[in-house]
Amino acid sequence: MKSRRFPMTIDEFQCLEWSLGWKYEYRDGYAHISPREAVMRCAMPVRRHATTHPVVALEPFVQADKDALIQSSVTAFRDGIEYCDWPVMKIREDAEATVEGFFAGRRGEPLAASRVLHGGNGSSRPLLGALLVVDTGENRALLDLLFLVPEYQRRGLATAMAESAVNALQDMGFETLESQYQLGNEASRAWHHRFGFLDRPDLQIARTLLAHARHELERQEREKPEKREDLSSLEAEVAFWEAEVQRLDAAEDECGSK
């Protein structure tokens, strides 16, 4: 995935619809659209899930999966917003650091609730996806990595892995599962919401969402009346995020003064 740059007038630029997680700039007669560093944190209670998705051959992770995890995660993420404009070599280095960090326990102790998904039969079984979770203390777990190679996405397999992992976490006594996603990764954002994660925006994310809502309201106000959407929901969204920014800003000031 690459950032975009194309010519347009300032009026045309102001009428562009923004996508969450992307930065929109106008310079020298060109629109410049690039990724915005915006990570949404989220969490959900650990509750048993009835497995409603296809039965798949899920297996516990093992150290021998390390190289396959690295290669498969590169395949899964290399065209995503997380690695926009990155050369393949740097993507692989980051994947290696992420997987090595999991096995080394840098973000928490690796948990047996982690799952991997292999394809095929016999000795040659490609790794198609993985869900890795770590223990962060106080009965909380973190979804450290979740991916499927592109040809196996949108088949319910990520949900199947997550259901299996959450059920195992409950058996182990965990109460909360935390995660995070890039705001501009639409598929990840939608999956987290469908599975039951609730967003926990920080001040930076709240400001980003406020700017996005304000832009959309202004864009709709420029439209001809017959083309406008109902502005009341956008006005309510702007008001909500203005209040959230004020609340989070005040909370941050209070923490800083202690």
C-alpha positions in Angstrom: 0.0 0.0 0.0 1.3 3.4 -0.9 0.4 7.0 0.1 -1.4 9.0 -2.6 -0.7 12.3 -4.2 -2.8 13.8 -7.0 -3.7 17.3 -8.3 -6.9 19.1 -7.5 -8.3 22.5 -6.5 -8.6 23.6 -2.9 -12.4 23.5 -3.3 -12.3 19.9 -4.5 -10.0 19.1 -1.7 -12.3 20.5 0.9 -15.1 18.3 -0.5 -13.2 15.1 -0.2 -14.7 12.5 2.1 -12.1 11.5 4.7 -11.3 7.9 5.7 -10.6 7.2 9.3 -6.9 6.8 10.1 -5.6 8.8 7.1 -4.0 12.2 7.1 -5.3 14.7 4.4 -3.0 17.6 3.5 -3.1 20.1 0.6 0.1 21.6 -0.7 1.1 23.2 -4.0 -2.1 22.2 -5.8 -1.9 18.6 -4.7 -3.8 16.4 -2.2 -1.5 14.4 -0.1 -3.1 11.4 1.7 -0.9 9.3 4.0 -1.4 7.1 7.1 -2.0 8.7 10.4 -0.5 7.1 13.5 -3.7 6.3 15.3 -4.0 3.2 17.4 -7.3 2.5 19.1 -7.2 0.5 22.3 -10.2 -1.7 23.1 -11.2 -4.4 25.6 -14.0 -7.0 26.3 -15.0 -9.2 29.2 -13.9 -12.8 28.9 -17.1 -14.8 28.5 -17.6 -18.3 27.0 -18.5 -18.3 23.3 -20.6 -20.8 21.6 -18.6 -21.8 18.5 -20.9 -20.8 15.6 -18.3 -20.7 12.9 -16.8 -23.5 10.9 -14.9 -26.2 12.8 -11.3 -25.8 11.9 -8.1 -27.6 12.9 -6.9 -25.1 15.6 -3.7 -26.0 17.4 -1.7 -24.6 20.3 1.3 -22.5 19.3 4.8 -24.0 19.6 8.3 -22.6 19.3 8.7 -24.4 16.0 6.1 -22.2 14.5 8.3 -19.1 14.8 9.6 -18.9 11.2 6.3 -19.8 9.7 4.6 -17.1 11.9 7.0 -14.5 10.6 6.6 -15.3 7.0 2.8 -15.7 7.2 2.4 -12.4 9.1 4.4 -10.6 6.4 2.1 -12.1 3.8 -1.0 -11.0 5.8 0.0 -7.4 6.6 2.3 -6.3 3.8 -0.5 -4.6 1.8 -2.2 -3.0 4.9 -2.1 0.5 6.3 0.2 -0.6 9.1 3.1 -1.0 6.5 2.0 1.7 4.0 5.1 2.9 2.1 7.4 0.3 3.9 9.9 -1.7 1.8 9.4 -5.5 2.1 12.7 -5.8 4.0 11.6 -3.5 6.8 8.2 -5.2 7.0 10.0 -8.5 7.6 12.2 -7.0 10.2 9.2 -5.6 12.1 7.4 -9.0 11.8 10.5 -10.7 13.2 10.6 -8.3 16.1 6.9 -8.8 16.8 7.1 -12.6 16.8 10.4 -12.7 18.7 8.9 -10.3 21.2 6.0 -12.7 21.7 8.1 -15.7 22.4 10.5 -13.7 24.6 7.5 -12.4 26.7 8.4 -8.8 26.1 4.7 -7.7 26.1 3.6 -10.4 28.7 3.9 -14.1 29.3 2.8 -16.1 26.2 -0.3 -18.1 26.9 -1.4 -21.6 25.9 -4.7 -20.1 24.8 -2.9 -18.9 21.7 -4.0 -20.6 18.5 -2.5 -21.3 15.1 -4.2 -22.6 12.0 -2.4 -24.9 9.5 -3.6 -26.0 6.1 -3.1 -29.3 4.3 -2.1 -32.7 5.6 1.1 -34.6 6.2 4.5 -33.0 6.9 4.0 -30.0 4.6 1.3 -27.9 6.4 1.5 -24.2 5.7 0.6 -21.8 8.5 -2.5 -19.9 7.4 -3.1 -17.8 10.5 -2.5 -17.2 14.2 -4.0 -15.6 17.3 -1.4 -15.0 20.0 -2.3 -13.8 23.5 -0.2 -12.8 26.4 -0.7 -12.4 30.2 -0.4 -8.8 31.3 -1.3 -9.4 34.9 -4.4 -8.9 37.2 -6.4 -11.4 35.2 -6.0 -9.5 32.0 -4.8 -10.9 28.7 -3.7 -9.0 25.6 -4.4 -10.1 22.0 -0.9 -9.6 20.8 -1.2 -10.7 17.2 -4.1 -11.9 15.0 -3.8 -12.5 11.3 -4.8 -14.8 8.4 -3.1 -14.9 5.0 -5.2 -13.1 2.4 -6.8 -16.0 0.6 -8.3 -17.3 3.9 -9.7 -14.0 5.2 -13.4 -13.3 5.4 -14.3 -17.0 6.1 -15.0 -16.8 9.8 -11.6 -18.2 10.7 -10.4 -15.3 12.7 -13.6 -15.5 14.8 -13.1 -19.2 15.2 -9.6 -18.7 16.5 -10.8 -16.0 18.8 -13.7 -18.0 20.2 -11.4 -20.9 20.9 -8.9 -18.6 22.6 -11.5 -16.8 24.7 -13.0 -20.0 25.9 -9.5 -21.2 26.9 -8.8 -17.9 28.7 -12.0 -18.2 30.7 -11.0 -21.7 31.8 -7.6 -20.2 32.9 -9.4 -17.6 35.0 -8.9 -14.5 32.9 -11.5 -11.8 33.2 -10.6 -9.2 30.5 -9.1 -9.4 27.0 -7.5 -6.3 25.6 -6.5 -5.5 22.1 -5.8 -2.6 19.7 -6.0 -1.8 16.0 -5.0 0.8 13.6 -7.9 3.2 13.1 -7.4 3.1 9.4 -7.6 -0.7 9.2 -11.3 -1.0 8.3 -11.4 -4.8 8.4 -9.7 -5.0 11.8 -11.9 -2.2 13.2 -15.1 -3.9 12.0 -13.9 -7.3 13.3 -13.1 -6.1 16.8 -16.5 -4.4 17.0 -18.4 -7.5 15.7 -16.6 -9.8 18.2 -17.6 -7.6 21.2 -14.6 -5.3 21.9 -15.4 -1.9 23.2 -13.2 1.1 22.1 -11.2 2.9 24.8 -10.0 6.1 23.0 -7.3 8.1 24.5 -6.9 11.9 24.1 -5.1 11.7 20.8 -7.7 9.3 19.3 -10.5 11.5 20.6 -9.0 14.5 18.9 -8.6 12.6 15.7 -12.3 11.4 15.8 -13.4 15.0 16.6 -11.5 16.4 13.6 -13.0 13.7 11.4 -16.5 14.4 12.5 -16.1 18.2 12.1 -14.7 17.7 8.6 -17.7 15.5 7.6 -20.2 18.0 9.0 -18.5 20.9 7.2 -18.4 18.8 4.0 -22.1 18.0 4.2 -22.9 21.7 4.9 -21.3 22.6 1.6 -23.5 20.1 -0.3 -26.6 21.3 -2.1 -29.7 20.9 0.2 -31.1 18.0 -1.9 -27.8 16.1 -1.6 -27.2 16.6 2.1 -27.6 13.8 4.7 -29.4 14.5 7.9 -27.0 16.8 9.8 -28.4 16.2 13.2 -26.5 12.9 13.7 -23.2 14.6 12.6 -23.8 17.5 14.9 -24.4 15.1 17.8 -21.2 13.2 16.9 -19.2 16.5 16.9 -20.7 17.4 20.3 -19.9 14.0 21.7 -16.3 14.1 20.7 -15.9 17.7 21.9 -17.1 16.6 25.3 -14.8 13.5 25.2 -11.8 15.7 24.3 -12.5 18.0 27.2 -13.0 15.1 29.6 -9.8 13.3 28.6 -7.8 16.6 28.5 -8.9 17.4 32.0 -8.1 13.9 33.2 -4.6 14.1 31.7 -4.0 17.5 33.4 -5.1 16.0 36.7 -2.7 13.1 36.3 0.1 15.5 35.4 -0.4 17.6 38.4 -0.2 14.7 40.9 
